[in-house]
Amino acid sequence: MPSALILPLMLVTQLQETALLLTGAMILFLTLIYYITVKSSRDRIRGYTLEHEKNTLLERLNAEVERRRLTQDQLEYHQKHLEHLIEERTLQLEQSNRELNREIEERKQTQQALQVSEERFRIAGKAAYDLIFEWDVAAGSIEWHGDIDGILHYPTGEVSATLHTWLERIHPDDIDAYREIIERYRSATDPLRLQHRVRHHDGGYRHWSNHAIPILDGQGRPSRWIGVCTDITEQIEHQRQLEYAAHHDILTNLPNRILLADRLQQALTQAERRHARLMVAYLDLDGFKEINDAHGHSIGDHLLINLASRLHEILREGDTIARLGGDEFVLVLLDVQEGNERASLLRRILDTTSQPVVIDDKPLQVSGSLGVTVYPQPHEVNADQLLRQADQAMYQAKLLGKNRYHLFDTEHDQDLRGHQEHLLRIYQGMVKEEFILHYQPKVNMHSGELIGVEALVRWQHPQEGVLPPSFFLPAIAEQPFAIELGEWVIDQALTQVDIWLQAGHTIPVSVNIGAYQLQQPEFITRLRKLLAAHPRVDPGLLELEVLETSALADIYKASRIMHACQKIGVRFALDDFGTGYSSLAYLKHLPAATLKIDRTFVRDMLDDPDDLAILEGIIGMAAAFRRRVIAEGVESVAHGDLLLKLGCDLAQGYSIAHPMPPGQLLKWVAGWHPHPSWTRRRRIDRDHLSLLFAAIEHRAWVRHIEEYLGGVREAPPELRHTACRFGLWLTGEAQQEYGGHTEYTAILSLHQQVHETGRSICRDHEQNRPERAREALTGLRALRDTLLQRLDRLSRQPHGETPGDHSTAPPDAPSKRPPIH
């Protein structure tokens, strides 16, 4: 082989050997590495396994320790509980043992005490008349230890022989109760106590008291009773004497006040049960004090004893006379009839009282004032009230001249008590702030302007609801409390005006003032203080309404007060104007800027020509004296229409607004609008006033028909159309004034139809055809309304103008006054 190849071959061989060596080394290295790695992993795994086993072993060991600890605790708990139970049971046994020993000891003591008690009982029995008894329940026999026969002064054995001979001596009124006791105590075991009366040999009765205790058999039932009898007659008599002294007057032996109360109550009960009458008379002696002072108390006492005896003798069975003390007596008289019997009995009492009494050869004489009341009464009364009533009547008899009787006025007393209770409740209402103010608007009916409000007090009663002034103001009219309430009203009204001012509304307020408050000496001073408490309120926003009759007593004093108030800015109005009888004097002397027409005239002016005439006169006077006039009681649109025709624009009433709480007023103002007919209505020409009165006459005639059908009037109105008041005006003055008007001709025809219908209605009514009459009445009312509309249209015509004639009467021609009948 060429050497060139050997070298490579050698190199290759060496390289192969080297590779083999390297491969072997590598294998060895890898084997070593693997071994080391595997061994290390196995060691770690073994370590982990050992650690896990150790931990598991520790956990098991701890669990076993904990289990054994819990077991030990439970064993200790049960051991302690068992020890506690043993201790408790031991204590219970000890307690039971002690109680058993105590019970044994108590029974021994009780037995000993019973023996001692029985011995004492026997000794005590022998000490009390040496009388002890033993009752054998089964045998029904009684054995006496002591001389019962001798005690009652009977022969030996007459009483003590048997139970029957003993029972024969018991008082007849007590024997039934005694036998009931015997039957009851055959089985009862409670101590026996009994009081009864037993007959003495002399025929009288002694009061005995029995006390006994049972001897029980094996079943706990009484086999015999052992007891003692005690004579308590002296104690009973002493007690009776004490009771008599407690219920009787020592001097006269008459019943005293205590016994009188009992007797009077019994008499009331009896009278109520029997529906009978009784009389209570209170007698006071006239002139007794003078005799007592002049002759001494001994003579006075003898006089009282003598009079008491005389009065007692004239009484009937069942009547009572009692002395209250001094010279005052009360008589309770049963079944006394009114009229002659009562008068005769009372006169006999007075005559007996006034008869002379001779004491130590001295004739003495008194008289009596007798106050009398009766039962039953319209309202429930008790015994004390009857005595007070009789006492009050007695004082009236003295005031009327003495030596007479006076009957108590139950109705007056009831009214007086009711009045006092009413006053007290009103005062309590003030204290509890139960009074409130409502406000009623006053308006101009033509323009709709609010000219002010009237403050009206109301009582917000917790049970009765809101009460009007008529319920409480009349009761306090002359009472000092009226001043307090009046000032409260003024203060509240000023407070409300201030509230409205702060809200941007200036609303004058008027307040009613009574005569009692107005004429108080400090009225002006107190009014200034009330105004000063409200500095934001101008005094001119306050108006005081004074009743026309309030100033009647002293018109000049009222005038001075009103002038003084005017100086501080307060205005005045005369309320209910026209109801007094000096209205012209008021207008002359009283500085009132406003007249308020009384509601009664306004209410009836639609149907009463006289009220309309008064209204027209008041409005005329107000204009003449330059006073503003306001009409109260405007309750319908028709009322407002007629007032506007008369020239009265200002009014208040239910057709405008009811009185309302202050919180509602501003809302009402925002929504208030006068009736459309009011805004168009103008004052009627004075020459047409007769038309207004004619319309009222016509209304009144139709109202008369309605009242005749309703039974209010006994006769119908004038049924001839030419003879009624409207017909006389229509064919007389109206024909001269309006004869040329077509409306007048229509009115003539309507008036005849009205009367024909009215006659027909009256015939149906008189012939007992009420349904036809009522149907025709509807047509009559329709004719009435049509005729009134014609009159209204006629009143709008210029006076004196007829169709085709527009001339007018001379300016100085006299106006036609309405027909006043």
C-alpha positions, 0 to 999 in steps of 0.5 A: 500500500502506498505510503501516501495512503498509510498516513491517511489511513493512520490518521483515519485510524487514529481519528477513529480510535480517538473518536471511539475514545471520545465516544467512550468517554462521552458515554462514560460521562453521560453515564456518570451524569445520569447516575449522579442525576438519577441518584440525586433525584432518588435522594430528593424523592426519598427525602420528600417521601420521608418528610411527608411521612414525618408530617403525616405521622406528626399530624396523626400524633397531634390528632390523637393527642387532641382526641385524648385531651377532649376525652379527658375534658369530657371525663372531667366535665361529667365527673364535675357534673356528677359531683354537682348532682350528688351535692345538690341531691345531698342538700335536698335530702338534708333540706327535706330532712330538716323540714321533716324534723321541723314538721314533726316538731311543729306537730308536737308543738301544735298538739301541745298547744291544742292541749294547752288551748283546750285547757285554757278554753275550759278555764276561760269558760268556767271564768265566764259564768262557768258555762261551757257546752259540748255539742255531740254532732252525731248524737245531736245532744248538748252537754252544759258545764256550768249552771245554765238553768241558774244563770237564766233563773230557771228550775234545774233541768228546764233548760239544760235537759236537751238540745230542744229545751235549749232551742225553745229559749232562743228569740223567735227572730234568731232561731232560724239563723241558729238552726242554719248554723247547727246544720252548717257546722255538722260538716264545717270545721272553721271556728263557730261564732254566733250572737243571739238572744235567749229568754230569761225566766223574767220574760226578758231577753239576754244577748249571748255570744257563742264561740266554739271549736271542733274536735275532728275525727280520723277523717277530719270531720267534726265529731263534737264542738266545745265552746263557751257562752258569754252574756254580752247584754251590757255591751250591747246596751252600751253600744246602742247608747253610743249609736243613739248619741252619735245619731241624735241631738243631745239636747232635744233627742231629735235626729241629728245631721247624720241620721237626717242624711240617712233618713232623707236618702231612705225617703228618696229611695221610697218616693222613687220606688212608689212614684210618690212625692216628698217635701223637705222643709228647712225651719229657722226660728225668728227671734230666738237669738234675742231670747237667748241673749236676754234670758240666758242659754238655759232658758233658750235650751228649754225653749228648743226642747219644748218646740222640738216636742211640739213639732214632733207631735204634729208630724205624721207616721214616717215623717222626720224632724231633725235638729241641725244645730242652734235654732235650725230644724229640717223636716222630711215630709212624705206623700204630701200633695200639692195645693191645699194639703201642702199649704195646710201642713206648712201653715200648721208647722208655722202656727206650732212654732209661733205658739207662746211657751211659758218657762219659769212663768215667763211667756216666750214666743218666736216665729219661723221662716220656712224654706220648702223644696219638693221631690221629684223635680224635672232634673235629677237631684240628690239629698244634699241638693235638696237641703241646699235648696230648702236652705236657700228658700228659707233665706228668701222667706226671711227676706220677704218678712219672716213667719212665712214659708217660701217654695224653692223655684226649681226652674229658676235655679236650674236656669241659674246653674246652667248659666253659671256652667255655661259661663265657666265653659266659655271662660275655659274655652278662652283659656284653652284658645278655642276661639277663632276669628272668621272674616266676612267681606264687605263689597261695592256691589256695582264695582266689585271692590272689596271695601273691608271685612268684618271680624266675627268671633267663633267658638271652635268647641271640641265636641260641638264643632264651630259655634256662632256668636249667638251661642256665647256672646249674650251669656257674657254681655254684662260679664267682665270676661266680655272685656277680655274676649273683646280685647282679644278680638281686636288684637287678633284682627289687628294681627291679621291686618298686619299679616295682609299688609306684609303680603301686599294687601291693605284690607280694613277690618271692623270689630263689634264692640259691646256697650259693657266694653265701650263704657269702661273707664279705661277703654281708650287707654287699653285701645291705645295699647292694642294699637301700639302693639301693632305699629305697622297697622294704621289706626284708620284700618280699624273700625269699631261697630257699635250696636245702636242699642248699646249707646242708648243708656248714655248717649252722651258718654258714648259720644265722648268716647267715640270722639276720643277714639276718632282723634287717634284715627279709629273709625266707628259704624252704627251696627243694626241701624234702624232697630232702636227708637232714637235713630235720629238722635244717634245720627246727630250726636254719635260720630259714626261714619257708617250706618249698617242697615239691620239684616231683618229689614234687608231680608224681608224687603222683597215681600214686605212694603213696610220694610222697604219703606224703612230701608228707603228712609234709612238710606235717605237719612244717611245721605242727608247726614252724609254717612256711608250706608252698608246693607247686611243680610244680602242673601240673593241677587234680588236683594242686591238688585233692589238695594242698588235701585234704592242707591245702596251700593255697599253690602255684605251677606251670604250671596256675596260670601260667607264668613271664612277663615283668614287663610281663605280670604285672599283666594276669595278676593282673587276669584270674586266678581259681582253678579252681572245684573249688579254691574249694570244696575243703576239707582232708580229715578226717585220719581219711579220709586212707586214702581219698586213699592208696587212690585213689593206689594205684588210679591206680598200678595202672591206670598199671602196666597202661598201662606194661605195654602200652607195654613200659615194664614187663615184667610186669603188676600183681597181677591178683587183685582181693583181692590188690592193695594197693587190694584189701587195703585195701578188704577190710580197713581200709575195710570196718571204716570204711566197710562200712555206706556204699552208696558202699562197696558200689558201690566193691567192685563197680567194683573187681571190674570194673576187675580183670576188664577189666585181666585181659582187656587183659593177655590180649589183649596177651599174645595179640598183639591190641593193637587190642582191648587199646587199645579195652579200655583206654579202658573201664578208664580210665572205670571208674577215674574212676568209682571215684575219684569214688565214693572222693571222695564217700565222703571227704566223709561225716562220719567214722563216719557211716553211713546212719541213724547220725549218731554220731561217734567220741570226740574222743580217738579215735586217727586212722587213718593212711594205709597206708604200704607 
